[in-house]
Amino acid sequence: MDRGVHTRGKVARLVAGAESVEIKATVPQKQVEGGLRRFNLTADNDEERFIYFFDTPELQLFNAGVVARARRIVGGEHDSTVKFRPADPATIDRKWQKYKGFKIEADASEKGVVKSASLTMPVEKGLIKRVVEGERPIADLFTEEQKAFLLETAKARFDFDRVVVMGPMRAWRWKFEDPGLPWPLTAELWQRDDGATVLEASIKAPVVQAAAAGGGFLAFLAELGAERDNDQQAKTRWALDYFAARAKGSVRSSSGAGRAAAAAPDPQARARRK
């Protein structure tokens, strides 16, 4: 890797204005099951969640850099988020900092660094299910503050007449530590209803540690023998492309439970416990 005068301050410039940096890497499909076993990640020690996205079948929001989602966390709080990227922190009014769910973050991967801004708000339990079942409008999931945030910062607004529910995406999430890494690890396994899965590993670090965290995390994965995922793609894009195709009628929905059984952390075990 090149270093010297021409690389000085490169990472600092890329993450300037962010509150933290998250370094992400997807795990090649053939190594997912082994990775789960390596860190003892099972349905007994996870945080299970169901993730819903909201966009047009043409992904007009996503293609404009906007992600709108809602999450049901089993046994936990529910929330909704509006997020846009790339974001320029210098142009975002400081008034949004008064909201606990406001965040400016730098997302880094082997493909590069992009800054995002988001506003997350709590959602009352049961509301997401009622929206998905058509009993309540999608607009009820997002507060007036979130709509104003999106309009002011991303110059985008919801066209609720065209936005549809995309999901759910079933997900398992774990936070854990490894003696070989000074930053806590997060692993998140997403499973579509066709049985396809994607596993993402990540760490989050203060901005001042961005360069060390990025290099250290990738070196840690290499030391474990984790191969570079040549098909690496952001899990949100992976999910939305599928749901958009289905919304346009070109993908048939199926449970796919058998196809995912090897990679998923025995989701049937959770169903038996309920």
Secondary structure, 3 states (H helix, E strand, C coil): CCCCHHHCCHHHHHHCCCCEEEEEEEECHHHHHHHHHHCCCCCCCCEEEEEEEEECCCCHHHHCCEEEEEEEECCCCEEEEEEECCCCHHHCCHHHHHCCCEEEEEEEECCEEEEEEEEEEEECCCHHHHHHCCCCCHHHHCCHHHHHHHHHHHCCCCCCCCCEEEEEEEEEEEEECCCCCCCCEEEEEEECCCCCEEEEEEEEEEHHHHHHHHHHHHHHHHHHCCCCCCCCCCHHHHHHHHHHHHHCCCCCCCCCHHHHCCCCCCHHHHHHHC
